[in-house]
């Protein structure tokens, strides 16, 4: 879901996705390469995203990822499912009294 949200804002390369997730979540959420790239490959296989190579500098190539219409549809489904689960958790925690606030 997070990868698709970021790609909704424009094409990005892998390291940029990882860094943006960390930055926007104040480093609470991290996306190590071991999780990021298999997820990108799966999203590409499912036709939610596509990739293309772009030359940066004289010899350096980056692989950029682009969200496709199917990815947009998948994102809406994931956000809906997230909200359903989050609402259920909030209901369960409603009466919880924390002994020490963080």
N, C-alpha and C positions, 0 to 999 in steps of 0.2 A: 504494500500500500504506500509506504513512504517513498519508494523509488518512483512509483507512478505519479505521486503528487508532485515530486520535483520535476519530472519530465513534462508534466502538464505546463510548466512555466517555460519550457524550451529545452532544446537538445543539450545533453551533458555527457561528459566522459566519466568513466568509472571512479577515478580518484576524486573528481569534483563532486560526484554524488555522495561518496563517503564523507568527505569533508563538510559538505553542506548539511548533512544529517547531524553530524557532531556539533557544528556551529549553531544551527537553529535550535537544537535541543539542549544547549549549554553543556554539551558533552555527557548528558545523561544517557543518550542513545548513541551507540557506536555501531558501525557497520564494517567489520573486518573483511579483508579481501576474500577470505575463505567462505564467507556468507554472501557477499555482494555479487561476485561473478557467477556463481552457480544460479543465483536468483535472476540475474540479467539474462543468462543463457536460457533459463526456463521460460521467462517472459517472452524472449525472442522466439523460442520454439512454439509457444502458444499464440504467436502472432500479435501479441499485445504491444510489442516494441520492435523496431528494426534498428540495425546498426550500420554505420558507414565509417570509413577511415578518412582522416583529414590530416594532411601534412602540416605540421607546426615546426617552424624553423627549417633548417636545411635538410635534415635527415630524420627528424622525429615524426612519428605517426601516432595519432591518437584515435581510438575507436570511440565514436560518439553514438549515443543512443537516442532514439526518437520515438515518442509515443504515437501509436496508431489508433484509429477509431475503436478497435476492439479493446485496446488498453484503457481508453476513456470509459468504455462500458464496464470493464472489469473494475476500474477504480471506483465507480459509483456503487457497484455491488459490495466491494470491500469496505467502503466507508459506511454504507448502510449496516452491514453485519457488525462492524466495529461499534457503531452507535447502539445497536441492540444489546450487545454484550456489555458495553460500558454503562448503559442505563440500568441493566440488571445488577451489575456490581454496585453501582451507586445506591440502589434500593437496599441491597444487603448491608452496606456500610452506614446507612443513614443513622442508625441508632448506636453505632460504635463510638465509644468515648475513649479517646486516647489519653493515657496517663501522663505522657510527656509529649508536648508539642515539639516538632522538629524545627 
